Amino acid sequence: MARIVVIGAGLGAMAAAARLAVAGHTVTVYEKTSTYGGAVGRFERDGFAFDTGPGLLHLPAVYRDLFVKTGKEPLEECVSLTQVDPAARHVFADGTRVDLPNASRAGTVAALDAALGAGAGERWGDFLTRAREAWDRTRRPLLEEPQPADPAPLSREPYPALKAGLLRRPTTTLAQVGARELRDPRLAALLDAYAWSYGFDPATAPASAAVLPYMEQTFGSWYVGGGLRALADAVYERCRKRRVEFVFDTPVEDVLEKDGRAAGVRLAGGETVEADHVVSGAPVPALHHGRVPPRHQVNGTSRVTVGLALRGPREADAVHRAVVHAEGGRPTVTVLRPDDPALRPDGAYESVTVTATVRTSPEQEWEPFADRMVEAAGRAVPGLAERLLWRHVRTPEAVRRDTGAAEVPGPALAGAGGRLLPAANRSPLPGLYFAGGWSHPGGGLAHAGMSGALVAGLIVEGADFRGSR
């Protein structure tokens, strides 16, 4: 069996490592930091705990499949999974509020009609029907199959009915879809929020980004007990049980080549490690000079996360997730309020996480921006200012320090001339593979986990691998 080196201990890289170890290979993971999980981190202080990366899990079937394929214990025996219901409370700029149910199209239509007026739900439902067409056209090639050698067909827009009216420009972006098809600024803001949550600016994201709300509203949103860090813990333990070796605090400086293929890695300090295959979870194209195709996804956004330690318990009608839409100069923020004893000192306190997607900019002053985030969050959390004990601000520079890049990768999207397709899992250098959010099928927990499955399939099955089933 082969010797395999994995660079980085993010979720996608660990998913590949566990699958490859089960196939009988000898797998060693080199991680530059002192822990695993990549973007799925945790900040703790004074009995409070906050996820510093994703806060909810979508498409849990990806990780159910990982645990089924790598051991006897299914995912639900390793972590606690709970559907979040309502999926979100939306607080619009005009003060309108609506609670959208989890994975219920009929319930969503009814809720929108009740809150926004008759016909709003029908327009949203018609939009989701078109979004489903785009999903059906791209699900296999963008999520479950290796990226084709010629990705040109994926550069074409799959969203249906992109027609221009008389003397009007054609609809090409998600923001244009919202304005022309939903015909209500609040519905348009709802659509925009899904794009921002995945790191895409709706003004430039292609219409195919309609698959993002379709995916969430069809397959649901799930919370992992103890926070998403508990999922990283479970994947790490599964790797250890499969005898994957982890070496922490050990950066990889380069990938070695011999006879035209990857032959191992050079570690910081000069030590070399031979390998038959190298799997990299490092940001593309970092580290891999000249070994990646010129095309890889760049969306130019990062995230600011503010952890709020609050005195006093949650109110009775609090919801797990609220989206507060932009008003004036305030950013649109997502407010997560899990009712989880593991994240707070006791029932007399509450742990709240507020996130916003931002354009990466070294000139941005983050503390004033965090002030505006907290002010916006106050529209969803009663008495927030009076309850605040302290806050912890995680900036894009902190994201860069922990993950290697300030930018947060988004899932692969078709259309846009192919500019939102990430690097393929199989690199131009034989024996070097890419896993994790920077590679096909892109960012997000589900997509990162699927990248690990694709890389393992390419190594184990070779040219015969046609994708996950």
C-alpha positions as CSV (number, residue, x, y, z in Angstrom):
1,M,0.0,0.0,0.0
2,A,1.0,3.6,-0.6
3,R,2.7,6.1,1.7
4,I,0.5,9.3,1.7
5,V,1.4,12.7,3.1
6,V,-1.5,15.1,3.9
7,I,-0.7,18.8,4.2
8,G,-3.0,20.4,6.8
9,A,-5.6,19.1,9.2
10,G,-8.8,20.9,7.9
11,L,-12.0,19.0,7.6
12,G,-11.6,18.2,3.9
13,A,-8.0,17.0,4.4
14,M,-9.0,14.8,7.4
15,A,-11.9,13.4,5.5
16,A,-9.5,12.3,2.7
17,A,-7.0,10.9,5.3
18,A,-9.6,8.8,7.1
19,R,-10.9,7.3,3.8
20,L,-7.4,6.6,2.5
21,A,-6.4,4.9,5.8
22,V,-9.4,2.6,5.6
23,A,-8.3,1.7,2.1
24,G,-5.0,0.4,3.7
25,H,-2.7,3.3,3.0
26,T,-0.2,4.7,5.5
27,V,-1.3,8.3,6.1
28,T,0.6,11.1,7.9
29,V,-0.9,14.6,8.3
30,Y,1.4,17.6,8.8
31,E,-0.3,20.6,10.3
32,K,1.5,23.9,10.8
33,T,-0.6,24.9,13.8
34,S,-1.0,23.2,17.2
35,T,-4.5,21.8,16.4
36,Y,-6.8,20.3,13.8
37,G,-10.0,21.6,12.2
38,G,-8.7,24.4,10.0
39,A,-11.4,27.0,9.7
40,V,-13.6,25.1,12.2
41,G,-12.1,26.7,15.4
42,R,-13.1,27.5,18.9
43,F,-12.5,30.5,21.2
44,E,-13.0,30.0,25.0
45,R,-12.9,32.4,27.9
46,D,-14.4,32.6,31.3
47,G,-16.7,29.6,30.7
48,F,-18.0,30.9,27.4
49,A,-17.2,29.2,24.1
50,F,-17.7,30.4,20.5
51,D,-17.3,28.7,17.1
52,T,-14.9,30.9,15.1
53,G,-15.8,29.3,11.7
54,P,-19.1,27.9,10.5
55,G,-21.9,27.7,13.0
56,L,-24.4,25.3,11.2
57,L,-24.1,22.2,9.1
58,H,-25.8,21.8,5.8
59,L,-26.1,18.5,3.8
60,P,-25.1,16.3,6.8
61,A,-25.4,13.3,4.5
62,V,-21.8,14.1,3.4
63,Y,-20.5,13.4,6.9
64,R,-22.9,10.5,7.5
65,D,-21.3,8.9,4.5
66,L,-17.8,9.6,5.8
67,F,-18.6,7.9,9.1
68,V,-20.3,4.9,7.5
69,K,-17.4,4.3,5.1
70,T,-14.7,4.6,7.8
71,G,-16.0,2.8,10.9
72,K,-18.8,1.0,12.7
73,E,-20.1,4.1,14.7
74,P,-22.4,6.3,12.6
75,L,-22.2,10.0,12.7
76,E,-25.1,10.4,15.2
77,E,-23.3,8.2,17.7
78,C,-20.3,10.5,17.6
79,V,-22.0,13.9,17.7
80,S,-25.4,15.2,18.5
81,L,-27.3,16.6,15.5
82,T,-30.4,18.7,15.8
83,Q,-32.4,20.4,13.1
84,V,-32.7,24.2,13.7
85,D,-36.3,25.3,13.6
86,P,-37.1,27.9,12.6
87,A,-34.2,27.9,10.2
88,A,-33.8,31.6,10.6
89,R,-35.6,34.8,11.8
90,H,-35.1,37.5,9.2
91,V,-35.2,41.1,10.5
92,F,-35.6,43.5,7.5
93,A,-34.5,47.1,7.3
94,D,-38.1,48.4,7.5
95,G,-38.7,46.4,10.8
96,T,-40.6,43.5,9.2
97,R,-39.8,40.1,10.7
98,V,-40.4,36.6,9.4
99,D,-39.5,33.2,10.8
100,L,-38.8,30.7,8.1
101,P,-39.2,27.0,9.0
102,N,-36.5,24.4,8.4
103,A,-36.8,22.5,5.2
104,S,-40.5,23.2,4.5
105,R,-41.3,24.9,1.3
106,A,-45.0,25.2,2.0
107,G,-44.3,26.6,5.4
108,T,-41.8,29.1,3.9
109,V,-44.4,30.3,1.4
110,A,-47.0,30.7,4.1
111,A,-44.7,32.6,6.4
112,L,-43.6,35.0,3.6
113,D,-47.2,35.6,2.6
114,A,-48.2,36.3,6.2
115,A,-45.3,38.7,6.9
116,L,-44.7,40.4,3.5
117,G,-48.2,40.3,2.0
118,A,-50.1,38.0,-0.3
119,G,-48.1,36.9,-3.4
120,A,-44.7,37.2,-1.7
121,G,-44.6,33.5,-0.9
122,E,-45.7,32.5,-4.4
123,R,-42.9,34.6,-6.0
124,W,-40.4,33.0,-3.7
125,G,-41.7,29.5,-4.4
126,D,-41.6,30.1,-8.2
127,F,-38.0,31.3,-7.8
128,L,-37.1,28.1,-5.9
129,T,-38.6,26.0,-8.7
130,R,-36.1,27.7,-11.1
131,A,-33.3,27.3,-8.6
132,R,-34.1,23.6,-8.4
133,E,-33.6,23.4,-12.2
134,A,-30.1,24.9,-11.7
135,W,-29.4,22.5,-8.9
136,D,-30.5,19.4,-10.9
137,R,-28.2,20.5,-13.8
138,T,-25.1,21.0,-11.6
139,R,-25.4,18.8,-8.6
140,R,-23.4,15.9,-10.0
141,P,-20.7,17.7,-11.8
142,L,-20.3,20.4,-9.1
143,L,-20.6,18.3,-5.9
144,E,-20.3,14.6,-6.5
145,E,-17.9,14.1,-9.5
146,P,-14.3,15.1,-10.1
147,Q,-14.1,18.3,-12.1
148,P,-14.0,17.4,-15.8
149,A,-10.8,17.8,-17.7
150,D,-12.6,20.4,-19.8
151,P,-14.7,22.5,-17.4
152,A,-16.0,24.7,-20.2
153,P,-19.6,23.4,-20.0
154,L,-19.6,24.5,-16.3
155,S,-18.8,28.0,-17.3
156,R,-22.3,28.4,-18.9
157,E,-25.2,29.7,-16.7
158,P,-27.6,26.9,-15.6
159,Y,-30.2,29.1,-14.1
160,P,-33.3,29.1,-16.4
161,A,-35.2,31.9,-18.1
162,L,-32.5,34.6,-18.0
163,K,-34.4,36.8,-20.4
164,A,-34.2,40.6,-21.0
165,G,-37.2,42.7,-21.5
166,L,-37.6,45.2,-24.2
167,L,-34.5,47.5,-24.3
168,R,-33.3,45.9,-21.0
169,R,-30.0,44.3,-20.3
170,P,-30.0,40.5,-19.8
171,T,-30.2,39.2,-16.3
172,T,-26.8,37.8,-15.3
173,T,-26.3,38.3,-11.6
174,L,-28.1,37.1,-8.5
175,A,-29.0,40.6,-7.5
176,Q,-30.6,41.1,-10.9
177,V,-32.6,37.9,-10.4
178,G,-33.9,39.3,-7.0
179,A,-34.8,42.6,-8.4
180,R,-36.6,41.3,-11.5
181,E,-38.2,38.1,-10.3
182,L,-39.0,38.7,-6.6
183,R,-40.1,42.4,-7.0
184,D,-40.0,43.2,-3.3
185,P,-36.9,44.7,-1.7
186,R,-37.3,42.4,1.4
187,L,-37.4,39.3,-0.8
188,A,-34.4,40.6,-2.7
189,A,-32.6,41.1,0.7
190,L,-33.5,37.6,1.7
191,L,-31.9,36.2,-1.5
192,D,-28.9,38.5,-1.1
193,A,-28.3,37.2,2.5
194,Y,-27.9,33.6,1.3
195,A,-25.1,34.8,-1.1
196,W,-23.4,36.8,1.5
197,S,-23.5,33.9,4.0
198,Y,-21.4,31.9,1.6
199,G,-19.0,34.7,0.9
200,F,-20.4,35.9,-2.4
201,D,-21.4,39.5,-3.3
202,P,-24.9,39.2,-4.9
203,A,-24.0,42.1,-7.2
204,T,-21.4,40.0,-8.9
205,A,-22.4,36.5,-8.1
206,P,-23.9,34.6,-11.1
207,A,-27.6,33.7,-11.2
208,S,-26.6,30.1,-10.5
209,A,-26.0,31.2,-6.9
210,A,-29.8,30.5,-6.6
211,V,-28.7,27.0,-5.7
212,L,-27.6,28.2,-2.3
213,P,-31.0,29.1,-0.8
214,Y,-32.5,26.1,-2.6
215,M,-29.9,23.8,-0.9
216,E,-30.5,25.2,2.6
217,Q,-34.3,25.3,2.3
218,T,-34.6,21.8,0.9
219,F,-32.1,19.9,3.0
220,G,-32.2,21.9,6.1
221,S,-29.9,23.4,8.7
222,W,-28.4,21.4,11.5
223,Y,-26.7,22.2,14.8
224,V,-24.0,20.1,16.3
225,G,-24.2,19.9,20.0
226,G,-21.2,21.6,21.6
227,G,-20.8,23.7,18.5
228,L,-19.2,22.8,15.1
229,R,-15.9,22.2,16.8
230,A,-17.4,19.0,18.1
231,L,-17.6,17.8,14.4
232,A,-13.9,18.5,13.9
233,D,-13.2,16.6,17.2
234,A,-15.2,13.6,15.9
235,V,-13.5,13.5,12.5
236,Y,-10.1,13.8,14.1
237,E,-10.9,10.9,16.5
238,R,-12.1,8.8,13.5
239,C,-8.8,9.5,11.8
240,R,-6.9,8.4,14.9
241,K,-8.9,5.2,15.2
242,R,-8.0,4.5,11.6
243,R,-4.3,5.0,12.6
244,V,-3.7,8.2,10.8
245,E,-0.6,9.9,12.2
246,F,-0.8,13.6,13.0
247,V,2.3,15.8,13.3
248,F,1.4,19.3,14.7
249,D,3.4,22.6,14.7
250,T,5.2,21.4,11.6
251,P,4.7,23.6,8.5
252,V,5.3,22.1,5.0
253,E,7.5,24.3,2.9
254,D,7.4,22.6,-0.4
255,V,6.2,19.5,-2.4
256,L,9.1,17.4,-3.7
257,E,9.2,16.2,-7.3
258,K,10.9,13.2,-8.8
259,D,10.6,11.8,-12.3
260,G,7.8,14.2,-13.1
261,R,5.5,13.4,-10.2
262,A,5.1,14.3,-6.5
263,A,7.5,12.4,-4.4
264,G,7.1,13.8,-0.9
265,V,7.4,17.1,1.0
266,R,10.0,19.3,2.6
267,L,9.3,20.4,6.1
268,A,10.2,23.6,7.9
269,G,13.9,23.1,8.9
270,G,14.8,21.2,5.8
271,E,13.7,17.6,6.7
272,T,12.2,15.7,3.8
273,V,9.5,13.0,3.9
274,E,9.0,10.7,1.0
275,A,5.6,9.8,-0.2
276,D,3.8,8.0,-3.1
277,H,1.0,10.6,-3.1
278,V,0.6,14.1,-1.5
279,V,-2.8,15.5,-0.6
280,S,-2.8,19.2,0.1
281,G,-5.4,21.1,2.1
282,A,-3.4,24.3,2.0
283,P,-4.9,27.3,0.2
284,V,-4.5,27.2,-3.6
285,P,-2.2,28.5,-5.1
286,A,-0.1,29.0,-1.9
287,L,2.8,26.5,-1.6
288,H,2.2,24.9,-5.0
289,H,4.3,27.2,-7.2
290,G,3.4,26.5,-10.8
291,R,1.6,23.3,-9.9
292,V,-2.0,24.6,-10.2
293,P,-3.9,25.6,-13.3
294,P,-4.3,29.4,-13.8
295,R,-8.0,29.1,-13.0
296,H,-9.0,28.9,-9.3
297,Q,-11.9,30.6,-7.4
298,V,-11.2,34.1,-6.0
299,N,-14.2,35.9,-4.5
300,G,-12.3,38.5,-2.5
301,T,-14.3,38.2,0.7
302,S,-13.5,37.3,4.3
303,R,-15.5,37.2,7.6
304,V,-15.5,39.1,10.8
305,T,-16.8,37.2,13.8
306,V,-17.7,38.8,17.1
307,G,-18.3,36.5,20.2
308,L,-20.5,38.2,22.8
309,A,-20.5,37.1,26.4
310,L,-23.9,38.2,27.8
311,R,-25.3,38.2,31.3
312,G,-28.9,36.9,31.6
313,P,-30.5,33.9,29.9
314,R,-32.1,33.8,26.4
315,E,-35.7,35.0,26.3
316,A,-38.4,32.4,25.8
317,D,-39.0,33.2,22.1
318,A,-35.4,33.5,21.1
319,V,-34.4,31.6,17.9
320,H,-31.1,29.9,17.1
321,R,-30.3,32.0,14.0
322,A,-31.4,35.5,13.1
323,V,-30.4,37.5,10.0
324,V,-30.4,41.2,10.5
325,H,-30.5,42.9,7.1
326,A,-28.6,46.1,6.4
327,E,-30.0,49.4,7.5
328,G,-28.2,52.6,6.6
329,G,-24.5,52.1,7.2
330,R,-24.9,48.9,9.2
331,P,-23.8,45.6,7.7
332,T,-26.0,42.6,7.3
333,V,-25.2,40.2,10.1
334,T,-26.0,36.7,11.1
335,V,-26.7,36.2,14.9
336,L,-26.3,32.7,16.3
337,R,-27.8,32.0,19.7
338,P,-27.6,28.3,20.4
339,D,-29.4,27.1,23.5
340,D,-26.4,24.9,24.4
341,P,-25.1,24.6,28.0
342,A,-21.7,23.6,26.7
343,L,-21.1,27.2,25.4
344,R,-21.9,29.2,28.6
345,P,-20.9,29.1,32.3
346,D,-24.5,28.3,33.4
347,G,-28.1,29.2,32.7
348,A,-27.6,32.8,34.0
349,Y,-25.5,33.7,30.9
350,E,-25.7,33.4,27.1
351,S,-23.1,33.0,24.4
352,V,-23.9,34.8,21.1
353,T,-21.9,34.8,17.9
354,V,-22.3,37.5,15.3
355,T,-20.8,37.2,11.8
356,A,-20.6,39.4,8.7
357,T,-19.0,38.9,5.3
358,V,-16.7,41.7,4.2
359,R,-14.5,42.6,1.3
360,T,-10.8,41.9,2.3
361,S,-9.1,45.2,2.9
362,P,-5.9,45.9,4.9
363,E,-7.1,49.4,5.5
364,Q,-10.3,48.5,7.3
365,E,-10.5,49.4,11.0
366,W,-12.2,46.4,12.5
367,E,-13.1,47.6,16.0
368,P,-15.5,50.3,14.6
369,F,-16.9,47.7,12.2
370,A,-17.5,45.4,15.1
371,D,-19.3,48.2,16.8
372,R,-21.7,48.4,13.9
373,M,-22.1,44.7,13.9
374,V,-23.1,44.6,17.5
375,E,-25.4,47.5,17.0
376,A,-27.2,45.7,14.2
377,A,-27.3,42.5,16.3
378,G,-29.2,44.5,19.0
379,R,-32.2,44.5,16.7
380,A,-32.5,40.7,17.2
381,V,-31.2,40.4,20.8
382,P,-33.3,42.4,23.3
383,G,-31.2,44.4,25.7
384,L,-28.0,43.4,24.2
385,A,-26.0,46.5,25.1
386,E,-27.0,46.3,28.7
387,R,-26.3,42.6,28.9
388,L,-22.8,42.7,27.3
389,L,-20.0,41.6,29.6
390,W,-17.2,41.5,27.0
391,R,-16.7,40.7,23.3
392,H,-14.0,39.0,21.2
393,V,-13.4,40.2,17.7
394,R,-12.0,37.8,15.1
395,T,-10.7,39.7,12.1
396,P,-9.7,38.6,8.6
397,E,-6.1,38.7,9.7
398,A,-6.9,36.2,12.4
399,V,-8.4,34.0,9.7
400,R,-5.2,34.3,7.7
401,R,-3.1,33.4,10.7
402,D,-5.1,30.2,11.4
403,T,-5.9,29.0,7.9
404,G,-3.2,30.5,5.6
405,A,-5.5,33.0,3.8
406,A,-7.8,35.8,4.9
407,E,-10.2,35.0,2.1
408,V,-12.9,32.5,2.9
409,P,-13.6,30.2,-0.1
410,G,-17.2,29.7,-1.3
411,P,-18.7,26.6,-2.9
412,A,-18.2,26.1,-6.6
413,L,-20.7,27.9,-8.8
414,A,-21.4,27.3,-12.5
415,G,-21.7,30.2,-14.9
416,A,-19.7,33.4,-14.6
417,G,-17.4,32.2,-17.4
418,G,-16.0,29.6,-14.9
419,R,-14.4,32.2,-12.6
420,L,-16.1,30.6,-9.5
421,L,-14.8,27.1,-10.2
422,P,-12.1,26.2,-7.7
423,A,-8.9,24.2,-8.6
424,A,-9.5,20.6,-9.6
425,N,-8.7,17.9,-7.0
426,R,-6.1,16.3,-9.3
427,S,-3.3,18.8,-9.9
428,P,-1.2,19.1,-13.1
429,L,1.6,17.4,-11.2
430,P,0.9,13.7,-11.0
431,G,0.7,12.4,-7.5
432,L,-0.4,15.8,-6.0
433,Y,-4.0,16.2,-5.1
434,F,-6.0,19.1,-3.5
435,A,-8.7,18.6,-0.8
436,G,-10.6,21.2,1.3
437,G,-12.4,24.4,0.6
438,W,-9.9,25.7,-1.8
439,S,-10.4,22.9,-4.2
440,H,-13.3,21.3,-6.1
441,P,-16.2,21.4,-5.1
442,G,-15.3,24.5,-3.0
443,G,-15.9,26.0,0.5
444,G,-18.4,25.1,3.2
445,L,-18.4,22.1,5.5
446,A,-20.4,19.9,3.1
447,H,-18.3,20.8,0.1
448,A,-15.0,20.4,2.0
449,G,-16.1,16.9,3.2
450,M,-17.0,15.9,-0.4
451,S,-13.6,17.1,-1.6
452,G,-12.0,14.5,0.7
453,A,-14.2,11.8,-0.7
454,L,-13.3,12.8,-4.3
455,V,-9.6,12.8,-3.6
456,A,-9.7,9.4,-1.9
457,G,-11.7,8.0,-4.8
458,L,-9.1,9.4,-7.3
459,I,-6.2,7.8,-5.4
460,V,-7.9,4.5,-4.6
461,E,-9.7,3.9,-7.9
462,G,-7.5,6.0,-10.2
463,A,-8.8,6.7,-13.7
464,D,-11.8,4.5,-13.2
465,F,-13.3,6.8,-10.5
466,R,-16.4,8.5,-11.7
467,G,-17.6,10.2,-8.5
468,S,-19.4,9.5,-5.2
469,R,-22.7,7.7,-5.1
